[in-house]
Amino acid sequence: MNAPIPTYDYLVVGAGTAGCVLAGRLSEDSQTTVCIFEAGGRDNHPFIHVPSMVGPAIATPRLNWRFQTVPQEHLNQRCIPQPRGRVLGGSGSINGMVYSRGNPLDYDDWARDGATGWDYASVLPYFVRSENNEDYPASTYHGRGGPINVRRPGRPNRLNFAFIHSLEAMGFPPATDFAGPNPEGVGLRQGLIRRGRRVTTAGTYLHPAISRGNVDLKTDARVLKILVADGRAYGLLYECNGIQAEVHARKEIILSAGALQSPQLLLLSGIGPANELQAAGIQPVYELPNVGRNLHDHLACPVLMSSKNSTSYGISARALPRNIANFFEYLIRRSGPLASNVFESVAFLKTAPGLDRPDVQFVFQPAMRPSPKFPLPVGHGHAISPVVLYPKSRGKVTLAGPDPHAAPLIDPALLSAPEDIEPMIRAIKLARRILASDEFKPYEATEIAPGVNIQNDLEIDHFIRSTAYTVHHQVGTCRMGSDAESVVDTSLKLRGVDGVRIADASVIPSVVGGNTNAVAIMIAEKAADLIRNKPLLPAASLSSAN
Ligand SMILES: Cc1cc2nc3c(=O)[nH]c(=O)nc-3n(C[C@H](O)[C@H](O)[C@H](O)COP(=O)(O)OP(=O)(O)OC[C@H]3O[C@@H](n4cnc5c(N)ncnc54)[C@H](O)[C@@H]3O)c2cc1C
């Protein structure tokens, strides 16, 4: 006799940043049952938890899907690495831990373009609900007591102050709060760190939920297909230890497999552009032309300095005694440089007149960039990586074929919009001015990239195309909107097939002017209320905000 097929109220695909939030919130009702599937394993690897080990965490094969783009036509045909977390906590378990929400105007743009109910005043309470901010009191903009601990670096490297003071001397404003009403300017930035350890949604939402007893977690369990009959999704086919099994949903299936793999799973299930599905050997189930379209990401290109002075973080003979002391400080007190994610200061700046918000993020790193061969900085130096915040280029995620184990074809079409290179050229010139300022003189640094031979705009253009990479803020492939062309509606329901919602970075209509982890958390927080039919949190009253 066949065993009955396990059935839960909710099935969540992907225990990444967003999926863990969903499992945590949906299981708050003890009568509700949830099963969450994660293709990766448990989050017990030590590199995940020590903030300064972010490079080694990304470099650990079993924690990372290690995707690549297809050759990028406008980047000298280079394939750009696309790391994604493959472990509980998802990309949030290997990311840079930077806390950033983007610009308030970004969400008002979402709403104007059709994502009704996702304007800044409406989403702000969900950022606040998720947050425990160590640096700011509870207010309209900040939470105390939420699951996600954020804080400024405890003992930032001195080089950060050269960066901050040089920009201030050039007339750029100091930023008091990057998650406040106006995130423009320069200053120390906050990270998802608590008592010297990385904060993930796996640790703060999922693990506590599992102890409630109504959440089943399946690790090393890859979902292969959404099962659909008569226009409704009723279950999933998944694979664990080489064995395939079915599981059914009483209420809903929630896709949180991320911006590359939520569309991949829809396509594998026959939901997408019919002609492409047929070409890939998949029988179409429902024609939804924009699944996988609108892929975009942030491009970065660093200005790198090598320094004779050993102030920066890094491995060297001169820094050995200090590094040994830092190691023991971390072991004993969980503080010091090993408790830092290295991204300790930032500037959000307008690089041209007339802009209504900053168009570039200058990520400052008081360290050399690790090489592909060794994931920790060797020697001393510092870098500014300008990140262009509002790219116009749009690409797509498609299938290589019908095999659910194959990597998706990822084509963000970087720099396909010719105007996307202009802010990067302006930003590289500005970064060079900052690094040549008096504040950096004591560090006796010389530029190693772009290098003195690269000066005019054409040379900088070539340099960008031969060295730029992305900062892993892929979004947009299951775009949310009110128009019929969007993939999900503003309640995150999949168009055309009942019983499925999508809640992860794939639904973001256009990338925010910041980083995307906190945005994925906010989306999942709001999705949880939509799914369990709870009244939404009241929109923030911004006119009287404190
Ligand atoms: C290296 C790196 C650095 C970054 N740095 C920062 C930063 O400092 N700050 C910031 O704000 N953002 C950063 N980001 C971006 C941020 O982490 C992501 O935007 C965010 O984690 C996206 O969340 P998500 O839930 O959409 O996807 P993810 O967190 O990627 O979760 C998707 C999960 O689904 C699982 N999965 C996929 N397919 C299947 C399947 N078929 N079956 C079962 N499970 C599946 C995956 O293994 C993964 O665990 C970074 C990202 C990376 C990769």
The ligand as an SDF file (V2000), in Angstrom:
LIG
                    3D

 53 58  0  0  0  0  0  0  0  0999 V2000
   28.0630   37.2240   -2.2690 C   0  0  0  0  0  0  0  0  0  0  0  0
   26.8700   38.1210   -2.0140 C   0  0  0  0  0  0  0  0  0  0  0  0
   27.0450   39.3110   -1.3160 C   0  0  0  0  0  0  0  0  0  0  0  0
   25.9540   40.1440   -1.0650 C   0  0  0  0  0  0  0  0  0  0  0  0
   26.1110   41.2030   -0.2060 N   0  0  0  0  0  0  0  0  0  0  0  0
   25.0060   41.8570    0.2330 C   0  0  0  0  0  0  0  0  0  0  0  0
   25.1050   42.7960    1.3000 C   0  0  0  0  0  0  0  0  0  0  0  0
   26.1580   43.0080    1.8930 O   0  0  0  0  0  0  0  0  0  0  0  0
   23.9640   43.4500    1.6760 N   0  0  0  0  0  0  0  0  0  0  0  0
   22.7720   43.2320    1.0570 C   0  0  0  0  0  0  0  0  0  0  0  0
   21.7840   43.8920    1.4260 O   0  0  0  0  0  0  0  0  0  0  0  0
   22.6500   42.3270    0.0660 N   0  0  0  0  0  0  0  0  0  0  0  0
   23.7310   41.6060   -0.3260 C   0  0  0  0  0  0  0  0  0  0  0  0
   23.5970   40.6150   -1.2550 N   0  0  0  0  0  0  0  0  0  0  0  0
   22.2710   40.3700   -1.8450 C   0  0  0  0  0  0  0  0  0  0  0  0
   21.3080   39.6760   -0.8750 C   0  0  0  0  0  0  0  0  0  0  0  0
   21.9820   38.7340   -0.0790 O   0  0  0  0  0  0  0  0  0  0  0  0
   20.1820   39.0260   -1.6810 C   0  0  0  0  0  0  0  0  0  0  0  0
   19.5030   40.0230   -2.4240 O   0  0  0  0  0  0  0  0  0  0  0  0
   19.1740   38.3140   -0.8020 C   0  0  0  0  0  0  0  0  0  0  0  0
   19.8030   37.3460   -0.0120 O   0  0  0  0  0  0  0  0  0  0  0  0
   18.1150   37.6740   -1.6980 C   0  0  0  0  0  0  0  0  0  0  0  0
   17.2420   36.9120   -0.9060 O   0  0  0  0  0  0  0  0  0  0  0  0
   16.2850   35.8520   -1.5720 P   0  0  0  0  0  0  0  0  0  0  0  0
   15.4620   35.2800   -0.4790 O   0  0  0  0  0  0  0  0  0  0  0  0
   15.6290   36.4590   -2.7440 O   0  0  0  0  0  0  0  0  0  0  0  0
   17.2580   34.7170   -2.1690 O   0  0  0  0  0  0  0  0  0  0  0  0
   18.3300   33.8040   -1.4560 P   0  0  0  0  0  0  0  0  0  0  0  0
   18.7310   34.3450   -0.1360 O   0  0  0  0  0  0  0  0  0  0  0  0
   19.4140   33.5620   -2.4640 O   0  0  0  0  0  0  0  0  0  0  0  0
   17.5480   32.4420   -1.1650 O   0  0  0  0  0  0  0  0  0  0  0  0
   17.1870   31.5040   -2.1430 C   0  0  0  0  0  0  0  0  0  0  0  0
   17.2960   30.1140   -1.5000 C   0  0  0  0  0  0  0  0  0  0  0  0
   16.5900   29.1790   -2.2940 O   0  0  0  0  0  0  0  0  0  0  0  0
   17.3470   27.9750   -2.3900 C   0  0  0  0  0  0  0  0  0  0  0  0
   16.9120   27.3030   -3.6200 N   0  0  0  0  0  0  0  0  0  0  0  0
   17.0700   27.7220   -4.8810 C   0  0  0  0  0  0  0  0  0  0  0  0
   16.4800   26.8580   -5.7400 N   0  0  0  0  0  0  0  0  0  0  0  0
   15.9230   25.8850   -4.9800 C   0  0  0  0  0  0  0  0  0  0  0  0
   15.1650   24.7140   -5.2810 C   0  0  0  0  0  0  0  0  0  0  0  0
   14.8590   24.3920   -6.5440 N   0  0  0  0  0  0  0  0  0  0  0  0
   14.7650   23.9230   -4.2600 N   0  0  0  0  0  0  0  0  0  0  0  0
   15.0650   24.2410   -2.9650 C   0  0  0  0  0  0  0  0  0  0  0  0
   15.7840   25.3430   -2.6310 N   0  0  0  0  0  0  0  0  0  0  0  0
   16.1930   26.1570   -3.6270 C   0  0  0  0  0  0  0  0  0  0  0  0
   18.7820   28.4830   -2.4230 C   0  0  0  0  0  0  0  0  0  0  0  0
   19.7010   27.4640   -2.1040 O   0  0  0  0  0  0  0  0  0  0  0  0
   18.7300   29.6100   -1.4030 C   0  0  0  0  0  0  0  0  0  0  0  0
   18.9910   29.1480   -0.0960 O   0  0  0  0  0  0  0  0  0  0  0  0
   24.6690   39.7860   -1.5580 C   0  0  0  0  0  0  0  0  0  0  0  0
   24.4950   38.5910   -2.2630 C   0  0  0  0  0  0  0  0  0  0  0  0
   25.5810   37.7550   -2.4810 C   0  0  0  0  0  0  0  0  0  0  0  0
   25.3620   36.4570   -3.2090 C   0  0  0  0  0  0  0  0  0  0  0  0
  1  2  1  0
  2  3  1  0
  2 52  2  0
  3  4  2  0
  4  5  1  0
  4 50  1  0
  5  6  2  0
  6  7  1  0
  6 13  1  0
  7  8  2  0
  7  9  1  0
  9 10  1  0
 10 11  2  0
 10 12  1  0
 12 13  2  0
 13 14  1  0
 14 15  1  0
 14 50  1  0
 15 16  1  0
 16 17  1  0
 16 18  1  0
 18 19  1  0
 18 20  1  0
 20 21  1  0
 20 22  1  0
 22 23  1  0
 23 24  1  0
 24 25  2  0
 24 26  1  0
 24 27  1  0
 27 28  1  0
 28 29  2  0
 28 30  1  0
 28 31  1  0
 31 32  1  0
 32 33  1  0
 33 34  1  0
 33 48  1  0
 34 35  1  0
 35 36  1  0
 35 46  1  0
 36 37  1  0
 36 45  1  0
 37 38  2  0
 38 39  1  0
 39 40  1  0
 39 45  2  0
 40 41  1  0
 40 42  2  0
 42 43  1  0
 43 44  2  0
 44 45  1  0
 46 47  1  0
 46 48  1  0
 48 49  1  0
 50 51  2  0
 51 52  1  0
 52 53  1  0
M  END
$$$$
